[in-house]
């Protein structure tokens, strides 16, 4: 029986939605608790109802997490295919089709994250475990398509690319934090 090759194309979007939703629920609970502790929540209740306030906070976090995961997926696909151009010698392009079933692993992780959606650390743990399992699947599939040196080179390339990206983001974040702290602590 032949199946449609694009049957799994929905899995990344749904897994992004599942992880974004569970993280947004967990984060909104933390944010509402913090807003209540600092005394802002009572002021918000004068403007909006409690239900609308919770919905607004949840929707804000959902949009932020969805944008973060979507941009990471786009960057991941770009870095991945660039690595394929350097380290995998093929004419047809079957490597990407071998990796497509791996998105089911992240979809299962997204479904599992719903069981822990009220606990931010547990949702993050499910996300990390899902990424780790996908990484092992990725290395296993890549090792079928290339030599050991090519697989090692691709994995090292991916680690270096993500390391430089995250280091750059950390540098920008710390520079922004430093500038903000300097402006608040030492105004001119």
N, C-alpha and C positions, 0 to 999 in steps of 0.2 A: 504494500500500500504506500503510495507516494503522498507526502504531506507538502503543504505550502512552505517554501523556504523562508517566507517572511512571517511565519506564525509566531516566532518569538520576538518580533520587533517591538511589541508593546511592553515587554517585560522591563526594560530600563525606565521608561516613563512611570509605570505603575510602582516600581520599587522606589523611585525618587519621591513619588507622592506619598507612599506608605511611610517611609522614613521621615519625610518632612512633616507629615501629620502627627506622628507619634512624638517626634522631638518638639513640635510646636505645642502640643498638649502639655508635655512635661515642663517645658520652659515657661509657658503661660501660667502654670500653677506656681512655679517659683517666683515669677515676676509679680503675680497678684499678691502673694505672701509678702514680698519685699515692699510693694506699694502700700500694703496695709500697715506694715511695720513702720514705715516712714511717715504715715499719715496722709498720703496722697489719695488713697483708695476712697476714703470718705468724701473727699472733694469731688472725685470723679463720679460718685453716685449721685451727686446733686445735678450733674449734667446728663448722665446716661443711667439707665437702669443697670442692675447688677448683671443681668443676662447679656445686655448689649456691651457692657464693659468687658466681660469675659470673652465674648465673641470678637470684639475689636482687637483685644490683645492677642488672642489665638490667631486671628487672621493675619495680623502683622507679622508674627513669628513664622507662620506658615509661608507667607510670601518670601520672607528673608531666607528661610531654609531651602525653599524650592529654588530660589535664584542661586544660592551657594552650590547646591548639589547639581543643578543643571550646568552651571559654568564649570564645575569640576569635571563633569562628564564630557563636556566639549573639549576641555584641555586634555583630559585623559585620552580621548580618541585621537587627538592631534599628535600628542607625544607618542602614543602607541604606534600609529601609522608611520611616523617619522622614524621610529626605531626599527620598524619592519623594513623601511627603505634602506636602512644601513646594514642590517644584520640578517635578513631573511632573503634568500635568493629564490624567487619563484616567479612564474610567468602568469599563472591563472588567478591567484588571489584566494586560495582555499584556506589560508590561515585565519582570516577573519570569520569564515563560516565555522571553523572549528571552535572559535572562542564564543560564538553566539549563545550556545547552551549554558554558558557560565552565568548569564544574566538571570537564569532561573534561581541560582544560588542566592543572589542578592534579593530577588523577589521573595523567596522563602524567608530570608532574614528580615525583610520589611514586614512580612506577616507576623513573624515572631515578635518583632518590636512592639506590636500592638498589645501583646500580653503585658508589657512592662511600661505602657505609655504614661503612667503616673510617676515613674521614677526616672529622672534624667540620667543618673549614672548607669542604670541598667540598660536604657535605650542606647546609650553611647557604647556600652560593652557589647551589645548585640550587633551594633554597626561595625565595631572593630573586629569582632569574630567573623562577621560576614565578609569583610574585606580580606581577612587573613585566609579564610577558606577559598575565596575567589583567587587570591594570589597563588595558592598551591595549585589550584585548577589551571590557572594561567601558565605557570611554569611547566606543569605536566604536559599541557597541550603544545606549548612552544617547543619543548624538548623532542616532540615527535616530528616537528617540521624542519629542524635545523640541527647543526652539529652542536656538540657540547660547548665549544668556544663561542658559537653564535648565540646560543641561549644565555650563556654567562654574560656575553657582551651586551645583549639586549636588556637583561635584568639590571646590569650595572648602569647602562644608559638611562633606564627608567628611574632608578634610584637617584642618579645625579641630576636628572631633569627636575624631578619632584623636589629634591633637596634644594636646588637653586631657587625654584619657585617659592617654596615655603620660607627659605632664608630671606629672600627678597621681600616677601609679605611681612615677615617678622621685623625686618629692618624698617620698612615703611610704618608699621604699627608702632614700633618703639620711638621712631622719630616724631610721629604725630603725638604720641603720649608725652614725650619729652617737651615738645613745643607747647602743648596744652598746659603741662605742669609749670613750665617757665612763665607762661602768660598769666596763670592764676596766682602763682606764688610770688612772682617778681614783676608786677605790672609797671609799665613805664609812666 
